[in-house]
């Protein structure tokens, strides 16, 4: 026997936390039919019976025109779930109950979960759940989603309601044609419902000293940026032990596997796949998962303590010009450290369109790896002050790219008619539930590791096919033949075959750029070794600089630096974006945009620079 339930709630109501704790590893993610909106389905077993759970898209209402609201409303009306579990934030009950006001018009079996009761208590709010239950006619459960001990009660109530479901007995607010009138009807409905149900000890909210600083126009933004950058450093510290373990894998496995397979007279290409590529793919994927783990720990902390809401408030006006919400500032700042972290950080966004647009814009932000190679290459051709100008020019074009990306993609991902100003209450600061945060972070990291391993392996094999040569000589690789064949075309875009190869390998991993340049200009390691040992191999930049300055003109070097910076960030960022968005179509669209943008930019920079540089 099976039962089916659906979780309904606004963003940040704790819906995802409850869903993850109910279903654990028994869940899968996809997209709703015909829509690029994330669909989460899972199951749990209670007293020998299986219960299927559908996590409906988070939205602020059921009467709008967004994909999330249309999908949610149609699903509820279809009766596919026997019971709707409506989640509201008890600490902001008046605002959260607007979702219930709209659900009341659908006449479906339901129970109400008042989440974050601990936060409401800290704020001095008292809620008479029995009185509310009597008014509504459906069960009302006070709940703390981060307390694992309360899920037994929730499961018991779900099982009971599926046997004998209840519907709302309170009359639904009348639906008005005029939006403002409809809003007033719902406001009056919620006010009447909560009269004699809620009490607040403090009639006036006293803003803390820190909040007075956080809400200042300039100082508040500086504090937000400082805190997020500090959070990035903490995420790096968390990931380092795991990354260190992953980094040992290629070193430990390469020689034994190479010796074993060579002794069996296995073809050299197969040997290199198992001894060089796969251990490094495992290392790359572990690095990706460990960074996701670190980022989710710091983001979970910032969200639970209440800081994230304040950052969203500070930057909402600025980011609204890009079609984004203020919440996007955190993943964008994370992008300066690592695009993977920035992409994963977009989980704080309210809907899929905002999330995909945020990931698209995060791609424009040069990560730490870029800043580790651009000054080095620039220093081979230009003086220190010219290198500074190159870096400033890159930063200026970052802003241009972000605006262009917004113009190109926001029409579909975040249409103007679906945008609205942010109205929010600043939640109180409270202690973080570390056990819950670490558990959620581990689950997300493990999920990324499993799903990304296949993607990274597939693309790595493709790159291997292109770059493999028996003797390690670049000139004997398929990539060299293709590169020299299309050089008349790439030359128009400002790159010869050597720099174009480095441009291609940079799309795999930015750390591979210097190693690839060393391989093509100095005949060092093979392209495969240059790419897959990029994080551990060293390059003599002085000798490489001499070789490059003799082989290419400064204009080509400048064009190459801009092209590499604004190309797709890296394979792992590409894989993360696909896994986070669940949309191959949109991931490919964004990737093609950045490749075209990089080539056009390279062309413009090269031809302009050629007029002034000899």
C-alpha positions in Angstrom: 0.0 0.0 0.0 1.2 3.5 -0.7 0.0 7.0 0.1 0.8 10.3 -1.6 1.4 13.8 -0.2 2.6 17.1 -1.5 4.5 19.8 0.3 3.3 23.4 -0.4 5.0 26.5 0.9 6.7 29.8 0.2 10.4 30.0 -0.4 12.4 29.9 2.9 9.5 28.3 4.8 11.6 25.2 5.5 10.0 23.1 2.9 13.2 21.7 1.5 14.5 20.8 4.9 11.3 18.9 5.7 11.4 17.2 2.3 15.0 16.1 2.7 14.5 14.8 6.3 11.4 12.8 5.2 12.8 11.3 2.1 16.6 11.1 2.8 18.4 9.4 -0.1 15.1 8.0 -1.5 14.5 10.9 -3.9 15.1 12.0 -7.5 15.2 15.3 -9.2 14.0 16.2 -12.7 11.9 18.8 -14.5 8.1 19.1 -14.8 6.8 18.0 -18.2 7.3 20.8 -20.7 8.7 23.2 -18.1 12.3 23.9 -16.9 11.2 24.0 -13.3 12.8 21.6 -10.8 10.7 18.6 -9.8 11.5 16.8 -6.5 9.9 13.5 -5.7 10.8 11.0 -3.0 9.4 8.6 -0.5 9.5 7.4 3.0 8.2 4.3 4.9 6.3 4.5 8.1 4.9 1.5 9.9 5.4 -0.7 6.9 3.6 1.6 4.5 5.3 3.6 1.7 4.5 7.3 1.2 5.3 9.2 -1.9 6.3 12.8 -1.4 6.2 15.6 -4.1 8.0 18.8 -3.2 6.0 21.5 -5.1 7.9 24.5 -6.5 8.3 27.2 -3.9 6.2 30.3 -4.7 4.5 33.2 -2.9 1.0 32.5 -4.1 -1.2 30.4 -6.4 -2.9 33.1 -8.5 0.1 34.4 -10.4 1.3 33.6 -13.9 4.8 32.3 -13.1 5.6 28.7 -14.2 6.0 27.7 -10.5 2.6 29.0 -9.5 0.9 27.5 -12.6 2.5 24.1 -12.0 1.7 24.1 -8.3 -2.0 25.1 -8.8 -2.5 22.6 -11.6 -0.9 19.8 -9.6 -3.1 20.5 -6.5 -6.3 20.7 -8.6 -5.5 17.4 -10.4 -5.8 15.5 -7.1 -2.5 13.5 -7.8 -1.7 13.8 -4.1 -4.2 12.6 -1.4 -3.0 15.2 1.1 -1.4 18.7 0.8 0.9 19.6 3.7 0.9 23.4 3.8 4.0 24.9 5.5 4.1 28.4 6.9 6.8 30.3 8.8 5.5 30.7 12.4 7.9 33.6 13.1 6.3 35.6 10.3 2.8 34.1 10.5 0.7 37.0 9.1 2.7 37.2 5.9 3.1 33.4 5.5 -0.7 32.7 5.8 -1.4 34.4 2.5 -0.4 31.1 0.9 -3.1 29.4 2.9 -5.6 32.1 1.9 -5.1 31.2 -1.8 -5.0 27.4 -1.1 -8.4 27.7 0.6 -10.0 28.4 -2.8 -8.9 25.0 -4.1 -11.0 22.8 -1.7 -8.4 20.0 -1.2 -7.5 17.8 1.9 -4.8 19.4 3.9 -2.9 19.8 7.2 -1.0 22.9 8.3 2.5 22.8 9.7 3.7 25.9 11.6 7.4 25.6 11.1 10.1 27.6 13.0 8.2 27.6 16.2 11.5 28.0 18.1 12.2 31.2 16.2 8.7 32.5 17.0 9.2 31.8 20.6 12.5 33.7 20.6 10.7 36.7 19.1 8.1 36.6 22.0 5.3 35.3 19.8 2.7 32.9 21.2 0.4 30.9 18.9 -2.7 29.1 20.1 -2.5 26.2 17.7 -5.7 24.6 19.1 -7.7 27.8 18.5 -6.3 28.0 15.0 -7.1 24.4 14.3 -10.7 24.9 15.4 -11.1 27.9 13.1 -9.6 26.2 10.1 -11.1 22.7 10.5 -7.8 21.0 9.6 -5.0 19.7 11.9 -2.3 22.3 12.9 1.1 21.0 13.9 3.7 23.3 15.7 7.0 22.2 14.3 10.8 22.8 14.1 12.2 21.4 10.9 15.7 21.2 12.2 14.7 18.9 15.1 15.0 15.3 14.0 12.9 14.2 17.0 9.8 15.9 15.7 9.5 13.9 12.5 7.9 10.9 14.1 4.9 13.2 15.1 4.7 14.6 11.6 4.7 11.1 10.0 2.1 9.9 12.5 -0.2 12.8 11.7 0.3 12.3 7.9 -0.7 8.6 8.2 -3.7 9.5 10.3 -4.9 12.2 7.9 -4.5 10.0 4.8 -7.0 7.6 6.5 -9.5 10.3 7.4 -8.6 13.6 5.6 -9.9 17.0 6.6 -10.6 20.0 4.4 -10.7 23.7 5.4 -14.1 24.6 6.9 -13.4 28.3 7.0 -14.8 30.1 4.0 -12.2 31.1 1.4 -11.6 34.8 0.7 -13.6 35.9 -2.3 -11.6 36.2 -5.5 -11.5 39.7 -6.9 -10.8 40.8 -10.5 -8.8 43.8 -9.2 -5.4 42.7 -7.7 -5.5 45.4 -5.0 -9.0 44.4 -3.9 -8.0 40.7 -3.9 -5.1 41.6 -1.8 -7.3 43.4 0.7 -9.7 40.4 0.9 -6.8 38.0 1.7 -5.4 40.4 4.3 -8.7 40.7 6.0 -9.1 36.9 5.8 -5.7 36.3 7.5 -6.4 39.1 10.1 -9.7 37.6 11.1 -8.3 34.1 11.2 -5.4 35.1 13.5 -7.4 37.3 15.9 -7.3 35.8 19.4 -4.8 33.2 18.1 -1.5 35.1 18.2 0.1 37.2 21.0 3.3 39.2 20.9 5.0 40.2 24.1 6.9 43.2 22.5 4.5 45.5 20.7 7.4 47.4 19.1 10.4 45.8 17.4 13.7 47.3 18.5 16.3 47.2 15.8 19.7 46.0 17.1 22.9 48.1 16.8 24.2 45.7 14.2 21.0 46.0 12.1 21.3 49.8 12.3 24.7 49.4 10.7 23.5 46.7 8.2 20.7 48.8 6.9 22.9 51.8 6.1 23.2 52.3 2.3 27.0 52.2 2.0 28.3 50.7 5.2 25.8 47.9 5.1 26.9 46.8 1.7 30.6 46.9 2.7 29.8 44.7 5.8 27.8 42.3 3.6 30.7 42.0 1.1 33.2 41.5 3.9 31.1 38.8 5.6 30.6 36.9 2.3 34.3 37.0 1.4 35.1 35.8 4.9 32.6 33.0 4.4 34.3 32.0 1.2 37.6 31.7 3.1 36.0 29.5 5.7 34.5 27.4 2.9 38.0 27.0 1.4 39.4 25.9 4.8 36.6 23.3 5.1 37.3 21.9 1.7 41.1 21.8 2.0 41.4 18.5 3.9 39.0 16.7 1.4 40.8 18.3 -1.5 44.2 17.2 -0.1 42.9 13.6 0.1 41.6 13.9 -3.5 44.9 15.3 -4.7 46.7 12.2 -3.4 44.7 9.9 -5.6 46.4 10.6 -9.0 49.8 10.3 -7.4 49.1 7.1 -5.6 47.3 5.4 -8.5 49.2 6.5 -11.6 52.4 4.4 -11.3 50.8 1.1 -10.1 48.0 1.2 -12.7 50.5 2.2 -15.4 52.9 -0.6 -14.6 50.1 -3.2 -14.2 48.4 -2.4 -17.5 51.7 -1.9 -19.5 52.8 -5.3 -18.2 49.6 -6.8 -19.6 50.4 -5.2 -23.0 47.3 -3.1 -22.9 47.1 -0.4 -25.6 48.8 2.9 -24.5 45.6 4.9 -24.9 43.7 2.6 -22.5 46.6 2.7 -20.1 46.6 6.5 -20.0 42.8 6.6 -19.5 43.0 4.4 -16.4 46.3 5.6 -15.0 46.1 9.3 -15.8 42.6 10.4 -16.7 40.3 8.5 -14.4 42.3 9.2 -11.2 42.4 12.9 -12.0 38.6 12.9 -12.9 38.1 11.4 -9.4 40.3 14.2 -8.0 38.4 16.9 -9.8 35.0 15.5 -8.7 36.1 15.2 -5.1 37.4 18.8 -5.2 34.0 19.9 -6.7 32.0 18.0 -4.0 34.2 19.3 -1.2 33.8 22.9 -2.3 30.0 22.4 -2.5 30.2 20.9 1.1 32.0 24.0 2.4 29.8 26.5 0.6 26.6 24.9 1.8 27.9 24.9 5.4 28.7 28.7 5.3 25.5 29.5 3.4 23.4 27.4 5.8 24.9 29.2 8.7 24.3 32.7 7.1 20.7 31.7 6.3 19.8 30.2 9.6 21.3 33.1 11.6 19.3 35.6 9.6 22.3 37.3 7.9 21.2 36.3 4.3 18.0 38.2 4.6 19.9 41.4 5.5 22.2 40.9 2.5 19.2 40.5 0.2 17.7 43.7 1.6 20.9 45.7 0.9 21.5 44.6 -2.7 17.9 44.1 -3.9 17.6 47.5 -5.5 21.0 47.2 -7.3 20.5 43.7 -8.6 16.9 44.3 -9.7 18.4 46.2 -12.6 19.8 42.8 -13.7 16.4 41.1 -13.2 17.7 39.4 -10.0 16.7 39.5 -6.3 19.0 40.8 -3.6 19.7 37.2 -2.6 21.9 36.8 -5.6 24.7 38.9 -4.1 26.0 36.0 -2.1 26.5 33.6 -4.9 27.9 36.4 -7.1 30.6 37.3 -4.5 31.3 33.5 -4.1 31.9 33.5 -7.8 35.1 35.5 -7.4 36.5 32.6 -5.4 35.0 29.7 -7.5 32.2 29.5 -10.1 31.2 26.1 -8.7 30.5 27.7 -5.3 28.6 30.6 -7.0 26.5 28.2 -9.0 25.6 26.1 -5.9 24.9 29.2 -3.9 22.0 30.1 -6.2 19.9 27.6 -4.3 18.9 30.5 -2.1 16.9 32.0 -5.0 13.1 31.8 -4.9 12.4 30.2 -8.3 14.1 28.3 -11.1 14.2 31.3 -13.5 15.9 33.5 -11.0 18.3 30.7 -10.2 19.2 30.0 -13.8 19.7 33.7 -14.5 21.9 34.1 -11.4 24.1 31.1 -12.6 24.4 32.7 -16.0 25.6 35.9 -14.5 27.9 34.2 -12.1 29.7 32.8 -15.1 30.8 36.3 -16.0 32.7 36.7 -12.8 36.4 35.7 -13.1 37.3 33.1 -10.4 40.4 32.8 -8.4 42.1 30.6 -11.0 41.8 33.3 -13.6 43.5 35.8 -11.3 46.3 33.3 -10.8 47.2 33.1 -14.5 46.3 36.4 -16.1 48.9 38.5 -14.2 51.5 35.9 -15.0 50.8 35.9 -18.8 50.5 39.6 -18.9 53.8 40.0 -17.1 55.5 38.1 -19.9 54.6 40.9 -22.4 53.8 44.1 -20.5 55.1 46.2 -17.7 53.5 46.2 -14.2 51.4 49.2 -14.8 50.2 47.8 -18.1 49.3 44.6 -16.3 47.2 46.6 -13.9 45.4 48.2 -16.9 44.7 44.7 -18.3 43.2 43.7 -14.9 41.1 46.8 -14.7 39.9 46.3 -18.3 38.8 42.8 -17.4 36.9 44.0 -14.4 35.1 46.7 -16.5 34.1 44.1 -19.1 32.8 41.9 -16.3 30.1 44.5 -15.7 29.4 44.8 -19.4 29.0 41.0 -19.7 26.7 40.8 -16.7 24.4 43.5 -18.2 24.4 41.8 -21.7 23.7 38.4 -20.1 20.8 39.9 -18.2 19.4 41.5 -21.4 19.8 38.3 -23.4 18.4 35.8 -20.9 16.2 37.7 -18.5 13.3 37.9 -21.0 12.8 34.2 -20.8 14.1 33.5 -17.3 12.8 36.5 -15.4 10.2 38.4 -17.5 9.5 41.9 -16.2 5.8 41.1 -15.6 6.8 38.4 -13.1 9.2 40.6 -11.1 8.1 42.4 -7.9 9.7 44.5 -5.3 11.0 42.6 -2.2 8.8 43.0 0.9 10.2 41.2 3.9 10.6 41.2 7.6 14.1 41.0 8.9 14.1 37.7 10.9 15.7 37.8 14.3 19.2 36.5 14.8 19.3 33.1 16.4 21.7 30.2 16.9 22.5 27.9 14.0 21.6 24.3 14.2 25.0 22.9 13.3 23.9 19.2 13.1 21.2 20.1 10.6 23.5 22.4 8.6 26.3 19.8 8.3 23.8 17.0 7.4 22.2 19.1 4.7 25.7 20.2 3.3 26.9 16.6 3.2 23.8 15.4 1.4 24.1 18.1 -1.3 27.8 17.4 -1.7 27.3 13.7 -2.1 24.5 14.3 -4.6 26.7 16.6 -6.7 29.6 14.0 -6.5 27.4 11.2 -7.8 25.7 13.1 -10.5 28.8 15.0 -11.7 31.2 12.1 -11.9 29.6 10.7 -15.1 29.5 14.2 -16.8 33.1 15.0 -16.0 34.2 11.5 -17.1 32.4 11.7 -20.4 33.9 15.2 -21.3 37.3 14.1 -20.1 37.3 11.1 -22.5 36.3 13.4 -25.3 39.2 15.7 -24.5 41.5 12.7 -24.3 40.5 11.5 -27.7 41.4 15.0 -29.1 44.7 15.4 -27.3 46.1 11.9 -27.2 49.4 11.0 -29.0 51.5 7.9 -28.5 54.7 9.8 -28.0 53.3 12.7 -26.1 54.2 15.1 -29.0 51.6 17.8 -29.4 52.1 17.8 -33.2 50.8 14.2 -33.3 47.5 14.9 -31.5 44.1 15.3 -33.2 43.7 18.6 -31.4 46.9 19.9 -33.2 45.6 18.8 -36.6 42.2 20.4 -36.0 43.9 23.5 -34.5 46.3 24.0 -37.5 43.5 23.2 -39.9 41.2 26.0 -38.6 44.1 28.4 -37.8 43.1 30.8 -40.6 39.7 31.1 -38.8 41.1 31.3 -35.3 43.7 33.8 -36.5 40.9 36.2 -37.4 39.7 36.0 -33.8 43.2 36.9 -32.6 44.6 33.4 -31.8 47.1 31.1 -33.5 47.0 27.4 -33.1 49.1 27.5 -29.9 47.0 30.0 -28.0 43.8 28.5 -29.4 44.8 25.1 -27.9 45.4 26.8 -24.6 42.0 28.5 -25.0 40.3 25.1 -25.4 42.1 23.5 -22.5 41.2 26.5 -20.4 37.6 25.6 -20.9 38.4 22.3 -19.2 40.3 23.8 -16.3 41.8 27.3 -16.0 44.7 25.9 -14.2 45.6 24.0 -17.3 46.4 27.1 -19.4 50.0 27.6 -18.3 50.7 23.9 -18.7 49.2 23.8 -22.1 51.2 26.9 -23.2 54.3 25.2 -21.9 53.5 22.1 -23.9 52.9 23.9 -27.2 55.6 26.5 -27.0 58.4 24.6 -25.3 57.6 20.9 -26.1 57.2 20.0 -22.4 54.6 17.6 -21.2 51.9 16.3 -23.4 48.6 18.1 -23.6 47.0 15.4 -21.4 49.6 15.8 -18.7 49.4 19.6 -19.0 45.7 19.4 -18.4 45.3 16.7 -15.9 48.4 17.5 -13.8 47.7 21.2 -14.0 47.1 21.6 -10.3 50.3 19.9 -9.2 52.7 20.5 -12.1 55.1 23.5 -12.1 55.9 25.7 -15.0 59.1 27.8 -15.5 57.3 31.1 -16.3 60.5 32.9 -17.2 61.5 30.4 -19.9 57.8 30.2 -21.1 57.7 34.0 -21.3 60.8 34.1 -23.5 59.4 31.4 -25.8 56.0 33.0 -26.0 57.3 36.5 -26.6 59.4 35.2 -29.5 56.4 33.2 -31.0 53.5 35.6 -30.7 52.8 39.3 -30.7 51.6 41.3 -27.7 48.3 41.9 -29.4 47.6 38.1 -29.6 48.6 37.6 -26.0 46.2 40.4 -24.9 43.4 38.9 -27.0 44.1 35.5 -25.6 43.9 36.7 -22.0 40.5 38.3 -22.6 39.2 35.2 -24.5 40.3 32.9 -21.7 38.8 35.0 -19.0 35.4 35.2 -20.5 35.2 31.7 -22.0 33.1 29.1 -20.1 34.6 29.0 -16.6 35.6 25.3 -16.6 34.3 21.8 -17.1 33.3 21.4 -13.4 31.4 24.7 -13.4 29.6 23.6 -16.6 28.7 20.2 -15.0 27.6 21.9 -11.7 25.4 24.3 -13.7 23.8 21.4 -15.5 23.3 19.4 -12.3 21.9 22.4 -10.4 19.5 23.6 -13.2 18.5 20.1 -14.5 18.3 21.7 -17.9 20.7 20.6 -20.6 19.1 23.1 -23.1 19.7 26.2 -20.9 23.2 25.0 -19.9 24.1 24.6 -23.6 22.6 28.0 -24.4 24.7 29.8 -21.7 27.8 27.9 -22.7 27.4 28.8 -26.4 26.8 32.5 -25.4 30.1 32.6 -23.4 32.1 30.9 -26.1 30.8 33.3 -28.8 31.3 36.2 -26.4 34.9 35.2 -25.8 35.7 34.8 -29.5 34.1 38.1 -30.5 35.9 39.9 -27.6 39.2 38.3 -28.6 38.6 39.5 -32.2 37.9 43.0 -31.2 40.8 43.3 -28.7 43.2 41.8 -31.2 42.4 44.0 -34.1 42.3 47.2 -32.0 45.5 46.3 -30.2 47.3 45.5 -33.5 46.8 49.1 -34.5 48.9 50.3 -31.5 51.3 47.4 -30.8 54.1 46.2 -33.0 
